[in-house]
Amino acid sequence: MRLNQVQTVIQNGKLSIEMELQEGNSPFCVVYCHGKAKLTTLPFYGETKVITHQGKVKRVKFDEDENF
């Protein structure tokens, strides 16, 4: 799986996320829904779609390409 669980803390209405970045300068995305946060790195060429249904995150879809 590409999505990794991230530890979160909510205090005084603020969300705090503590994580170690392993990839250096590569782009990443954090998706948060109903008390759970998950982290994924974004592809170099492609699309990443967050699919929701009735106010909840249902899935994250990856569509990658490769330059010729």
C-alpha positions as a Markdown table, in Angstrom:
| # | Residue | x | y | z |
|---|---|---|---|---|
| 1 | Met | 0.0 | 0.0 | 0.0 |
| 2 | Arg | 1.1 | 3.5 | -0.7 |
| 3 | Leu | -0.7 | 5.1 | 2.2 |
| 4 | Asn | 1.0 | 5.1 | 5.5 |
| 5 | Gln | -0.7 | 5.8 | 8.9 |
| 6 | Val | 0.5 | 9.1 | 10.5 |
| 7 | Gln | 0.2 | 9.8 | 14.2 |
| 8 | Thr | -2.0 | 12.9 | 15.0 |
| 9 | Val | -2.7 | 15.0 | 18.1 |
| 10 | Ile | -5.7 | 17.3 | 18.4 |
| 11 | Gln | -5.3 | 20.0 | 21.1 |
| 12 | Asn | -7.4 | 23.2 | 21.5 |
| 13 | Gly | -8.9 | 22.7 | 18.0 |
| 14 | Lys | -5.5 | 22.4 | 16.3 |
| 15 | Leu | -4.2 | 19.3 | 14.4 |
| 16 | Ser | -0.6 | 18.4 | 15.0 |
| 17 | Ile | 1.2 | 15.9 | 12.8 |
| 18 | Glu | 4.6 | 14.5 | 13.6 |
| 19 | Met | 6.5 | 12.6 | 11.0 |
| 20 | Glu | 9.9 | 11.9 | 9.6 |
| 21 | Leu | 10.5 | 12.7 | 5.9 |
| 22 | Gln | 12.6 | 10.0 | 4.2 |
| 23 | Glu | 12.3 | 11.1 | 0.6 |
| 24 | Gly | 14.0 | 14.5 | 0.9 |
| 25 | Asn | 12.4 | 17.0 | -1.4 |
| 26 | Ser | 9.8 | 14.8 | -3.1 |
| 27 | Pro | 6.2 | 16.1 | -2.9 |
| 28 | Phe | 3.8 | 14.4 | -0.6 |
| 29 | Cys | 0.2 | 14.5 | 0.4 |
| 30 | Val | -1.5 | 14.1 | 3.8 |
| 31 | Val | -5.2 | 13.0 | 3.8 |
| 32 | Tyr | -7.2 | 13.4 | 7.0 |
| 33 | Cys | -10.7 | 12.1 | 7.6 |
| 34 | His | -12.5 | 11.3 | 10.9 |
| 35 | Gly | -9.5 | 11.1 | 13.2 |
| 36 | Lys | -7.2 | 9.3 | 10.8 |
| 37 | Ala | -4.3 | 10.8 | 8.8 |
| 38 | Lys | -2.4 | 9.0 | 6.1 |
| 39 | Leu | 0.6 | 10.1 | 4.1 |
| 40 | Thr | 1.6 | 9.3 | 0.5 |
| 41 | Thr | 4.3 | 10.5 | -1.8 |
| 42 | Leu | 3.1 | 11.9 | -5.1 |
| 43 | Pro | 4.3 | 10.4 | -8.5 |
| 44 | Phe | 6.7 | 12.2 | -10.7 |
| 45 | Tyr | 4.3 | 12.2 | -13.7 |
| 46 | Gly | 0.7 | 11.5 | -13.1 |
| 47 | Glu | -2.4 | 12.3 | -11.1 |
| 48 | Thr | -3.5 | 11.5 | -7.6 |
| 49 | Lys | -7.2 | 11.7 | -6.9 |
| 50 | Val | -8.8 | 11.7 | -3.5 |
| 51 | Ile | -12.3 | 10.2 | -3.9 |
| 52 | Thr | -15.0 | 11.2 | -1.3 |
| 53 | His | -18.5 | 10.0 | -0.7 |
| 54 | Gln | -21.0 | 11.6 | 1.7 |
| 55 | Gly | -18.3 | 13.6 | 3.4 |
| 56 | Lys | -15.9 | 10.7 | 3.9 |
| 57 | Val | -12.7 | 9.8 | 2.1 |
| 58 | Lys | -13.3 | 6.5 | 0.3 |
| 59 | Arg | -10.1 | 5.9 | -1.7 |
| 60 | Val | -7.0 | 7.5 | -3.2 |
| 61 | Lys | -6.5 | 6.7 | -6.9 |
| 62 | Phe | -3.1 | 6.9 | -8.6 |
| 63 | Asp | -2.7 | 7.4 | -12.4 |
| 64 | Glu | 1.0 | 7.4 | -13.4 |
| 65 | Asp | 2.7 | 8.0 | -16.7 |
| 66 | Glu | 6.2 | 7.6 | -18.0 |
| 67 | Asn | 8.0 | 10.1 | -20.3 |
| 68 | Phe | 9.3 | 8.6 | -23.6 |
